[in-house]
Amino acid sequence: MFRKRNKYKGVFLAELIVSATVLGMIVVCMMFFLHGTAKFNRFQLLRQQCVAAAQAQIDSITITGQSISDEDFERLWPKINITTKQSDGNGQWEGMKFIEVAASGMSFDTPVKVQLSRYIIDKSLAIQE
């Protein structure tokens, strides 16, 4: 009258193992994706900070004639190194100063470098005219 079901013994265990394996593979893929996204976001954030730091340095030189002090720069952008070069303009830019600012930092193991430049009016010549 009652029949034993030996035919389907272990099917539930096999389904459980397969589903756990598939779920584990999905989790690992998501971890790789999220790590790549985090690296990209950190790179873009550092690049944005380098642009902001270089632009602030150029604006400071344009307005005050002096660069931002090292203490203030370290406080505002602790992970960024900056170099500034000034030279006299040539040709049609004679009488102006050429300012080059390079900002750099490290995002994970990828270097980030931004270089901005601008010609500004040399204030010592502008006052004499």
C-alpha positions as CSV (number, residue, x, y, z in Angstrom):
1,M,0.0,0.0,0.0
2,F,2.7,2.5,0.9
3,R,5.6,2.7,-1.4
4,K,9.1,3.9,-0.4
5,R,10.7,6.7,-2.4
6,N,14.2,5.5,-2.7
7,K,14.3,6.9,-6.2
8,Y,14.7,10.6,-5.2
9,K,17.0,10.1,-2.2
10,G,19.8,12.9,-2.2
11,V,18.1,15.1,-4.8
12,F,17.6,17.9,-2.2
13,L,21.2,17.8,-1.1
14,A,22.4,18.0,-4.7
15,E,20.2,21.0,-5.3
16,L,21.4,22.7,-2.2
17,I,25.1,22.2,-3.1
18,V,24.5,23.5,-6.6
19,S,22.6,26.6,-5.4
20,A,25.2,27.4,-2.8
21,T,27.9,27.1,-5.4
22,V,26.1,29.4,-7.8
23,L,25.4,31.9,-5.0
24,G,29.0,31.8,-3.9
25,M,30.1,32.6,-7.5
26,I,27.7,35.5,-7.7
27,V,29.1,36.9,-4.4
28,V,32.7,36.6,-5.6
29,C,31.8,38.4,-8.9
30,M,30.1,41.2,-7.0
31,M,33.2,41.6,-4.7
32,F,35.5,42.0,-7.8
33,F,33.1,44.4,-9.3
34,L,32.8,46.5,-6.1
35,H,36.5,46.5,-5.6
36,G,37.1,47.8,-9.2
37,T,34.4,50.4,-8.7
38,A,36.0,51.6,-5.5
39,K,39.4,51.9,-7.1
40,F,38.0,53.9,-10.0
41,N,36.1,56.2,-7.6
42,R,39.1,56.8,-5.5
43,F,41.2,57.6,-8.6
44,Q,38.6,60.1,-9.8
45,L,38.3,61.7,-6.3
46,L,42.1,62.1,-6.1
47,R,42.2,63.5,-9.6
48,Q,39.4,66.0,-8.7
49,Q,41.4,67.0,-5.6
50,C,44.5,67.5,-7.7
51,V,42.7,69.8,-10.0
52,A,41.2,71.8,-7.1
53,A,44.6,72.1,-5.4
54,A,46.3,73.3,-8.6
55,Q,43.5,75.7,-9.4
56,A,43.7,77.1,-5.9
57,Q,47.4,77.6,-6.2
58,I,47.1,79.4,-9.5
59,D,44.3,81.6,-8.1
60,S,46.4,82.4,-5.1
61,I,49.3,83.5,-7.2
62,T,47.0,85.5,-9.5
63,I,45.3,87.4,-6.8
64,T,48.0,87.8,-4.1
65,G,51.2,87.2,-6.0
66,Q,52.2,84.4,-3.6
67,S,51.5,80.7,-3.5
68,I,49.6,79.0,-0.7
69,S,51.8,78.4,2.4
70,D,53.0,74.8,2.9
71,E,51.2,74.5,6.2
72,D,47.8,75.5,4.7
73,F,48.4,73.3,1.7
74,E,49.2,70.3,3.8
75,R,46.1,70.9,5.9
76,L,43.8,71.3,2.9
77,W,45.2,68.5,0.7
78,P,47.3,66.1,2.8
79,K,47.7,63.4,0.1
80,I,48.8,65.8,-2.7
81,N,52.3,67.0,-3.7
82,I,52.5,70.2,-5.7
83,T,55.2,72.0,-7.7
84,T,55.0,75.6,-9.1
85,K,57.1,77.2,-11.9
86,Q,56.9,80.8,-13.0
87,S,58.6,82.2,-16.1
88,D,58.3,85.3,-18.2
89,G,56.0,85.3,-21.2
90,N,57.5,85.4,-24.7
91,G,56.3,86.8,-28.0
92,Q,52.7,88.1,-27.8
93,W,52.6,87.3,-24.1
94,E,55.6,89.5,-23.2
95,G,54.9,91.5,-20.1
96,M,53.0,88.5,-18.6
97,K,54.0,85.7,-16.3
98,F,53.5,82.1,-17.2
99,I,52.6,79.9,-14.2
100,E,52.7,76.1,-14.4
101,V,51.4,74.1,-11.5
102,A,51.7,70.3,-11.3
103,A,49.8,68.4,-8.6
104,S,50.3,64.6,-8.0
105,G,49.2,61.9,-5.6
106,M,48.8,58.1,-5.4
107,S,45.5,56.3,-5.7
108,F,46.1,52.7,-4.5
109,D,49.2,51.9,-6.7
110,T,48.2,54.3,-9.6
111,P,49.9,57.7,-9.8
112,V,47.6,60.7,-10.5
113,K,49.2,63.7,-12.2
114,V,47.5,67.0,-13.1
115,Q,49.2,70.0,-14.7
116,L,47.5,73.3,-15.1
117,S,49.0,76.5,-16.5
118,R,48.0,80.2,-17.0
119,Y,49.4,83.5,-18.1
120,I,48.8,86.3,-15.7
121,I,49.5,90.0,-15.9
122,D,52.8,90.9,-14.2
123,K,51.6,93.3,-11.5
124,S,55.0,95.1,-11.2
125,L,54.7,96.1,-15.0
126,A,51.0,96.8,-14.7
127,I,51.5,99.3,-11.9
128,Q,54.2,101.3,-13.8
129,E,51.9,101.9,-16.8
